[in-house]
Amino acid sequence: MTGFAARYNLVRTGKRQITALHVPGDFVDLHSFLVKRMDHGVMAVTACTVGVVPHEALRVISETQPHLTRLLGVNIAVDAAIHRHWIVTIGRQSALEHAASLLCELFLRLQAVGLTEGHSFKLP
């Protein structure tokens, strides 16, 4: 609801690779409803206020509210598209291009939830 969070994986050496950034308004880990044992962790990057939606509530929604179920599916699809974009930028762009792409992505995502001012946003 507020703050920035990140999804990450740990490698054998103990190093952490951030695989997603989450901004206010994101449904941070909807994947856990579908896949009970996750292959990643979620951490707060800044102070965060989070809301918890129990899996039982998601199950009831998925069984009784087809429109909301489709929207949850759209959420997962958008998350996957962002993830694919990250893979492309890491593999095919320079560090400067990658940083510029990330800033543009964050601007658009924060703009969608009303957290930009003109052409700027606060980045903790």
Disulfide bonds with the S-S distance in Angstrom:
none
